């Protein structure tokens, strides 16, 4: 006999069969309350400070719901002016003043209203001050300047002793808008390195034992910490340990059309349709050509992740796994060796698993109304909410950050929203069409997206069918 849910709804009407039920595992640990935090970037130009602050800011806001904002002096200083002059001090003061105003405004408002606890100040607020702060005197100034907020100050220093790494960082910055003339880019990099030589003379590394700081050396080759305590600071440290400067592309693909897609059912663990099998075959060919090889045909080490659900495993099963050797110093590499993560499973619909939206509205009208009112916070009866889903995807995000090879993931909308820098509440509205591979490449200013439709969608069926 089917179980009912005590939500005030009428007794469930007869529903269609669910021969492929989805199993469920407990959610991961949720965030805890934290204080206000100001992260002060430290380092010479060309050390990836802006890239790090942007990525870390979005990680904290997306997975822990804390309001975050980056205050960069580059937004307050005319780019044509000398950064070493009086205008730099003016820009720093303007950025610091706006940071203080934002911190004082947003935290009391978020903490006092009590509205929507999952996106409120219950998890604190984090501001990033993106400037050089390369001397002890400059760091003392910013500590005094933001003291009025009562926030905990953490310094985040990026040091690059590898000059080739600095050149790559600068090159990535000047070519963020797309490929350009190599000679011009090389000239820009040379001019930049020459311009910052005077700043290297006055630079003082973080050594202050009375301050809280995290020091990243050569883009994560070495990480040092001092006085890092608390929930959010520890999560920041864990993220930074995994972060690197390599602009590794991510390839995202929804599974091929499943039996439940065709029937309009959500969840479940059904197999692929004939059309879904056609996409799986095409994906295998496309991945071997476009992910595992350069345009010139040279093999490139690549990875493959799927969920534990049959529809994603079967979608990826035609991707070949040849053994390659990239260089004499490396061991043999198995291309696209499948790695299965239960964390990547789609949202669990609980009592509604395997039902159509029409059946849910008929059997559980109150549940259907609640979901319509707030799809992000709504939790299916004996199932999950998007907040639960984000919590169990956080370890996956950390694993993604540390990958240095192209990675193909059979995914859903939440990871796409994270990579593209969208607010977490917007993940419920992201459309991930069938038969499409999405290539996402991190850049200095954000992620660049390209979409590849591998096969045409059959007429009369949904390109983005129900799944959640």
C-alpha positions as CSV (number, residue, x, y, z in Angstrom):
1,X,0.0,0.0,0.0
2,X,1.3,3.5,-0.9
3,X,2.1,5.7,2.1
4,X,0.4,9.1,2.4
5,X,1.8,12.4,3.6
6,X,0.1,14.4,6.4
7,X,0.0,17.8,4.7
8,X,-3.8,18.4,4.7
9,X,-4.2,17.1,1.2
10,X,-6.9,14.7,0.2
11,X,-6.1,11.0,0.0
12,X,-3.7,10.2,-2.8
13,X,-5.4,9.0,-6.0
14,X,-4.1,6.0,-7.9
15,X,-0.7,6.7,-9.4
16,X,1.2,5.1,-12.2
17,X,3.7,2.3,-11.4
18,X,7.3,3.2,-10.4
19,X,9.4,0.1,-11.4
20,X,12.7,2.0,-11.1
21,X,12.6,3.7,-7.6
22,X,15.5,6.0,-6.7
23,X,17.2,5.2,-3.4
24,X,18.2,7.9,-1.0
25,X,21.1,8.7,1.3
26,X,21.3,11.2,4.2
27,X,22.4,14.8,3.4
28,X,25.8,16.2,4.4
29,X,26.4,18.5,7.4
30,X,25.0,22.0,7.0
31,X,26.7,25.3,7.7
32,X,26.7,27.0,11.1
33,X,26.5,30.6,12.2
34,X,29.6,32.6,11.7
35,X,30.8,36.2,12.3
36,X,31.4,39.0,9.9
37,X,34.7,38.5,8.0
38,X,36.8,40.8,5.8
39,X,39.3,39.1,3.6
40,X,42.2,41.4,2.6
41,X,44.1,40.3,-0.4
42,X,47.9,40.7,-0.3
43,X,50.4,40.4,-3.2
44,X,52.1,41.9,-6.2
45,X,50.2,42.5,-9.4
46,X,50.0,39.4,-11.6
47,X,49.7,37.0,-8.7
48,X,46.0,36.0,-9.3
49,X,44.5,38.0,-6.4
50,X,41.4,39.1,-8.3
51,X,40.9,35.6,-9.7
52,X,41.2,34.0,-6.2
53,X,39.0,36.6,-4.5
54,X,36.2,36.2,-7.1
55,X,36.3,32.4,-7.0
56,X,36.4,32.2,-3.2
57,X,33.6,34.8,-2.8
58,X,31.3,32.8,-5.1
59,X,32.1,29.5,-3.3
60,X,31.2,30.9,0.1
61,X,28.0,32.6,-1.1
62,X,26.8,29.6,-3.2
63,X,27.4,26.8,-0.7
64,X,27.0,28.6,2.6
65,X,24.5,31.4,1.8
66,X,26.7,34.1,3.3
67,X,26.4,37.5,1.5
68,X,29.7,38.2,-0.2
69,X,31.1,41.1,-2.2
70,X,34.5,41.9,-3.7
71,X,35.8,45.5,-3.4
72,X,38.6,46.0,-5.9
73,X,40.7,49.2,-6.1
74,X,40.8,48.7,-9.9
75,X,37.1,49.7,-9.9
76,X,38.0,53.1,-8.3
77,X,41.2,54.0,-10.1
78,X,41.6,55.1,-13.8
79,X,43.5,52.3,-15.5
80,X,45.7,54.7,-17.3
81,X,47.1,56.3,-14.2
82,X,50.2,55.2,-12.3
83,X,49.3,52.8,-9.5
84,X,52.1,54.1,-7.4
85,X,50.9,57.7,-7.0
86,X,48.4,59.6,-5.0
87,X,45.5,58.1,-7.0
88,X,46.2,54.7,-5.6
89,X,45.7,56.0,-2.0
90,X,42.4,57.7,-3.1
91,X,41.2,54.4,-4.7
92,X,42.1,52.4,-1.7
93,X,40.2,54.8,0.6
94,X,37.1,54.8,-1.7
95,X,37.1,51.0,-1.8
96,X,37.5,50.7,1.9
97,X,34.8,53.2,2.6
98,X,32.3,51.4,0.4
99,X,33.3,48.1,2.0
100,X,32.6,49.5,5.5
101,X,29.2,50.9,4.4
102,X,28.2,47.6,2.8
103,X,29.2,45.5,5.9
104,X,27.4,47.8,8.3
105,X,24.3,47.9,6.2
106,X,23.9,44.3,5.1
107,X,24.6,42.3,8.2
108,X,22.1,44.1,10.6
109,X,19.4,43.9,7.9
110,X,20.0,40.3,7.3
111,X,20.2,39.3,10.9
112,X,17.3,41.3,12.1
113,X,14.6,40.5,9.6
114,X,14.7,36.7,10.1
115,X,13.4,36.2,6.6
116,X,14.5,33.2,4.6
117,X,17.1,31.9,7.0
118,X,19.0,30.0,4.3
119,X,20.0,33.2,2.6
120,X,20.1,35.5,5.6
121,X,23.0,36.7,7.8
122,X,22.7,33.5,9.8
123,X,25.9,32.5,8.1
124,X,27.5,36.0,8.5
125,X,28.8,38.2,5.7
126,X,32.1,38.2,3.9
127,X,33.8,41.2,2.1
128,X,36.9,41.0,0.0
129,X,39.3,43.9,-0.2
130,X,41.3,43.4,-3.4
131,X,44.4,45.6,-3.4
132,X,48.2,45.2,-3.1
133,X,48.5,45.6,0.7
134,X,52.1,44.6,0.2
135,X,53.8,46.3,3.2
136,X,53.3,46.1,6.9
137,X,52.3,49.8,7.0
138,X,49.5,49.2,4.4
139,X,48.2,46.2,6.3
140,X,48.1,48.2,9.6
141,X,46.1,50.9,7.8
142,X,43.4,48.6,6.5
143,X,43.0,46.9,9.9
144,X,42.4,50.3,11.5
145,X,40.2,51.4,8.7
146,X,37.7,48.5,8.9
147,X,37.8,48.2,12.7
148,X,34.5,50.1,13.0
149,X,32.7,47.1,11.4
150,X,33.7,44.7,14.2
151,X,34.5,42.1,11.5
152,X,37.3,39.5,11.8
153,X,40.1,40.4,9.3
154,X,41.9,37.6,7.5
155,X,44.7,38.4,5.1
156,X,45.0,36.2,2.0
157,X,48.5,36.4,0.4
158,X,49.4,35.1,-3.1
159,X,53.1,34.7,-3.7
160,X,54.6,33.5,-7.0
161,X,58.3,32.7,-6.9
162,X,57.9,30.9,-10.2
163,X,58.3,33.6,-12.9
164,X,56.8,31.4,-15.6
165,X,53.6,31.2,-13.4
166,X,53.5,35.0,-13.2
167,X,53.8,35.2,-17.0
168,X,51.0,32.7,-17.4
169,X,48.8,34.7,-15.0
170,X,49.4,37.9,-16.8
171,X,48.9,36.3,-20.2
172,X,45.6,34.8,-19.0
173,X,44.5,38.2,-17.9
174,X,45.3,40.1,-21.1
175,X,43.8,37.3,-23.3
176,X,40.6,36.8,-21.1
177,X,38.4,38.2,-23.9
178,X,39.6,35.6,-26.4
179,X,42.6,34.7,-28.5
180,X,44.6,37.6,-29.9
181,X,47.9,38.3,-31.5
182,X,50.7,36.4,-29.8
183,X,53.3,39.0,-30.4
184,X,51.1,41.7,-28.9
185,X,50.4,39.6,-25.9
186,X,54.0,38.8,-25.3
187,X,54.9,42.5,-25.5
188,X,52.1,43.4,-23.0
189,X,53.4,40.7,-20.6
190,X,57.0,42.1,-20.9
191,X,55.9,45.6,-20.3
192,X,53.8,44.5,-17.3
193,X,56.7,42.6,-15.7
194,X,59.0,45.6,-16.1
195,X,56.4,48.0,-14.7
196,X,56.1,46.0,-11.4
197,X,59.8,45.7,-10.7
198,X,59.8,48.7,-8.3
199,X,57.1,47.2,-6.2
200,X,59.1,44.0,-5.8
201,X,61.8,46.0,-4.0
202,X,59.4,47.3,-1.3
203,X,57.3,44.1,-0.9
204,X,57.1,42.6,2.6
205,X,55.7,39.1,2.9
206,X,53.2,38.3,5.7
207,X,55.1,37.5,8.9
208,X,52.9,39.2,11.5
209,X,52.2,36.6,14.1
210,X,49.3,38.6,15.7
211,X,47.2,38.6,12.5
212,X,45.1,35.9,10.8
213,X,46.4,35.0,7.4
214,X,46.6,32.3,4.7
215,X,49.6,32.3,2.4
216,X,49.4,30.6,-1.0
217,X,52.8,30.0,-2.7
218,X,53.1,29.3,-6.4
219,X,49.3,28.8,-6.9
220,X,48.9,26.2,-4.3
221,X,52.2,24.3,-4.3
222,X,52.6,25.4,-0.7
223,X,49.9,26.8,1.7
224,X,50.7,28.2,5.1
225,X,48.2,29.5,7.7
226,X,48.3,31.5,11.0
227,X,45.5,32.0,13.5
228,X,42.8,30.5,11.2
229,X,39.8,29.5,13.4
230,X,36.1,29.2,12.9
231,X,33.7,27.6,10.5
232,X,33.8,29.8,7.4
233,X,37.6,30.6,7.7
234,X,38.3,26.8,7.8
235,X,36.1,26.3,4.7
236,X,37.9,29.1,2.9
237,X,41.2,27.4,3.8
238,X,40.0,24.0,2.4
239,X,38.9,25.7,-0.8
240,X,42.2,27.5,-1.3
241,X,44.2,24.3,-0.7
242,X,42.4,22.8,-3.8
243,X,42.3,25.9,-6.0
244,X,45.0,26.4,-8.7
245,X,45.6,28.8,-11.6
246,X,45.3,26.3,-14.4
247,X,42.3,27.3,-16.6
248,X,41.0,23.7,-16.8
249,X,37.8,23.4,-19.0
250,X,34.8,21.6,-17.7
251,X,32.5,19.7,-20.1
252,X,29.0,19.3,-18.8
253,X,26.3,17.0,-20.3
254,X,22.9,15.9,-19.2
255,X,22.2,12.2,-19.5
256,X,20.6,11.0,-22.7
257,X,16.8,10.9,-22.8
258,X,15.5,8.4,-20.2
259,X,12.3,6.3,-20.1
260,X,11.0,8.6,-17.3
261,X,11.9,11.7,-19.4
262,X,9.6,10.3,-22.1
263,X,6.8,9.6,-19.7
264,X,7.1,13.0,-17.9
265,X,8.1,11.4,-14.6
266,X,10.5,12.9,-12.1
267,X,13.4,11.2,-10.4
268,X,13.6,7.4,-10.6
269,X,16.5,5.3,-11.9
270,X,15.2,4.4,-15.4
271,X,17.2,3.3,-18.5
272,X,17.7,5.3,-21.7
273,X,15.3,5.4,-24.6
274,X,16.4,4.6,-28.1
275,X,17.0,8.3,-28.6
276,X,19.0,8.4,-25.4
277,X,21.1,5.5,-26.7
278,X,21.7,7.5,-29.9
279,X,23.1,10.4,-27.9
280,X,25.3,8.1,-25.8
281,X,26.9,6.8,-28.9
282,X,27.5,10.3,-30.3
283,X,28.8,11.5,-27.0
284,X,31.4,8.8,-27.0
285,X,32.6,9.8,-30.4
286,X,32.6,13.5,-29.6
287,X,34.4,13.2,-26.3
288,X,37.2,11.1,-27.9
289,X,37.8,13.7,-30.6
290,X,37.2,17.0,-28.8
291,X,38.0,16.4,-25.2
292,X,40.7,13.7,-25.3
293,X,42.7,15.2,-28.1
294,X,44.0,18.7,-29.2
295,X,42.9,20.1,-32.6
296,X,46.1,18.7,-34.0
297,X,45.3,15.2,-32.7
298,X,47.7,15.1,-29.7
299,X,46.3,13.0,-26.8
300,X,45.3,15.0,-23.7
301,X,44.7,13.3,-20.3
302,X,41.0,13.7,-19.4
303,X,38.6,12.6,-16.7
304,X,35.0,11.4,-16.5
305,X,32.5,11.7,-13.6
306,X,29.0,10.4,-13.4
307,X,26.3,10.0,-10.8
308,X,25.3,6.6,-9.5
309,X,22.1,6.6,-11.5
310,X,21.8,4.2,-14.5
311,X,20.8,7.0,-17.0
312,X,24.1,8.8,-16.5
313,X,26.3,5.7,-16.3
314,X,24.8,4.4,-19.5
315,X,25.1,7.7,-21.2
316,X,28.9,7.7,-20.7
317,X,29.5,4.0,-21.4
318,X,30.5,4.4,-25.0
319,X,33.3,6.8,-24.2
320,X,36.6,5.0,-25.0
321,X,39.3,4.4,-22.4
322,X,42.6,4.0,-24.2
323,X,45.9,4.0,-22.2
324,X,48.1,6.9,-23.2
325,X,51.6,8.2,-22.1
326,X,51.9,11.9,-22.4
327,X,55.6,12.2,-21.5
328,X,58.4,9.8,-20.5
329,X,58.2,11.1,-16.9
330,X,54.6,10.3,-16.4
331,X,52.9,6.9,-15.7
332,X,50.4,5.5,-18.1
333,X,47.0,7.3,-18.0
334,X,43.7,5.6,-18.6
335,X,41.6,8.1,-20.6
336,X,38.2,8.9,-19.2
337,X,38.3,6.2,-16.6
338,X,34.7,6.4,-15.1
339,X,34.4,7.7,-11.5
340,X,30.9,7.4,-9.9
341,X,29.8,9.9,-7.3
342,X,26.5,9.4,-5.4
343,X,26.8,13.2,-4.6
344,X,26.0,13.8,-8.3
345,X,22.6,12.1,-8.1
346,X,19.7,14.3,-9.0
347,X,17.5,15.7,-6.3
348,X,15.6,13.0,-4.5
349,X,11.8,13.5,-4.7
350,X,10.9,11.1,-1.8
351,X,7.3,10.2,-1.9
352,X,7.0,11.8,-5.3
353,X,9.8,9.8,-6.9
354,X,8.6,8.4,-10.2
355,X,5.4,10.6,-10.4
356,X,4.4,13.2,-13.0
357,X,3.8,16.8,-11.9
358,X,0.1,16.2,-12.7
359,X,0.0,13.2,-10.3
360,X,1.8,15.2,-7.6
361,X,-0.8,18.0,-7.9
362,X,-3.6,15.5,-7.6
363,X,-2.2,13.4,-4.8
364,X,-0.5,16.2,-2.7
365,X,-2.1,19.5,-3.7
366,X,-0.6,21.3,-0.6
367,X,2.9,20.0,-1.5
368,X,2.5,21.2,-5.1
369,X,1.5,24.7,-3.9
370,X,4.4,24.9,-1.5
371,X,6.8,23.9,-4.2
372,X,5.4,26.5,-6.6
373,X,5.7,29.2,-3.9
374,X,9.4,28.5,-3.2
375,X,11.0,25.9,-5.4
376,X,14.5,26.6,-3.9
377,X,13.7,25.9,-0.2
378,X,10.9,23.4,-0.8
379,X,11.7,19.8,0.4
380,X,9.8,16.9,-1.2
381,X,8.0,14.7,1.4
382,X,10.7,12.3,2.7
383,X,12.9,13.7,0.1
384,X,15.3,16.6,-0.6
385,X,15.3,20.3,-1.2
386,X,17.7,22.3,-3.4
387,X,19.3,23.4,-0.2
388,X,20.0,19.8,0.7
389,X,21.3,19.2,-2.8
390,X,23.7,22.1,-2.7
391,X,25.0,20.8,0.7
392,X,25.9,17.4,-0.7
393,X,27.4,18.9,-3.9
394,X,29.9,21.0,-1.9
395,X,32.6,18.2,-1.7
396,X,32.2,17.7,-5.5
397,X,33.0,21.4,-6.0
398,X,36.2,21.0,-4.0
399,X,37.2,18.0,-6.1
400,X,36.4,19.9,-9.3
401,X,38.6,22.8,-8.2
402,X,41.7,20.6,-7.8
403,X,41.5,18.9,-11.2
404,X,44.1,19.9,-13.7
405,X,42.9,17.9,-16.6
406,X,39.8,18.5,-18.8
407,X,36.8,17.0,-17.0
408,X,33.5,15.7,-18.4
409,X,30.6,15.5,-15.9
410,X,27.2,14.0,-16.4
411,X,25.5,16.7,-14.3
412,X,22.5,18.8,-13.5
413,X,21.7,22.5,-13.2
414,X,23.2,23.2,-9.7
415,X,26.8,22.7,-10.8
416,X,26.3,24.7,-13.9
417,X,24.9,27.6,-11.8
418,X,27.9,27.3,-9.5
419,X,30.5,27.4,-12.3
420,X,28.8,30.3,-14.1
421,X,28.7,32.4,-11.0
422,X,24.9,32.6,-10.6
423,X,23.3,33.2,-7.2
424,X,22.4,29.8,-5.7
425,X,18.6,30.7,-5.6
426,X,18.7,30.9,-9.4
427,X,19.8,27.3,-9.9
428,X,16.2,26.1,-10.0
429,X,15.5,28.1,-13.2
430,X,18.6,26.9,-15.1
431,X,17.8,25.0,-18.3
432,X,20.0,22.1,-19.3
433,X,18.8,20.7,-22.6
434,X,19.2,17.2,-23.7
435,X,21.7,16.2,-26.5
436,X,24.0,19.1,-25.6
437,X,27.6,19.4,-24.3
438,X,28.4,22.6,-22.4
439,X,32.1,23.6,-22.3
440,X,32.9,26.0,-19.4
441,X,36.3,27.6,-19.3
442,X,37.4,29.7,-16.3
443,X,38.9,33.1,-17.1
444,X,40.1,36.1,-15.2
445,X,36.7,37.8,-15.4
446,X,34.4,34.7,-15.1
447,X,33.6,31.6,-17.0
448,X,33.3,31.4,-20.8
449,X,30.6,29.1,-22.1
450,X,30.3,27.2,-25.4
451,X,27.4,24.8,-26.3
452,X,27.6,21.9,-28.8
453,X,24.4,20.1,-29.9
454,X,25.4,16.6,-30.8
455,X,22.1,15.3,-32.3
456,X,18.8,16.8,-33.2
457,X,16.0,16.4,-30.7
458,X,12.9,14.3,-31.8
459,X,9.9,16.5,-32.6
460,X,7.1,16.5,-30.2
461,X,9.2,15.9,-27.0
462,X,10.6,18.3,-24.5
463,X,14.2,19.5,-24.9
464,X,14.4,20.1,-21.1
465,X,12.1,17.4,-19.6
466,X,11.0,17.2,-16.0
467,X,13.6,15.6,-13.7
468,X,13.3,17.4,-10.3
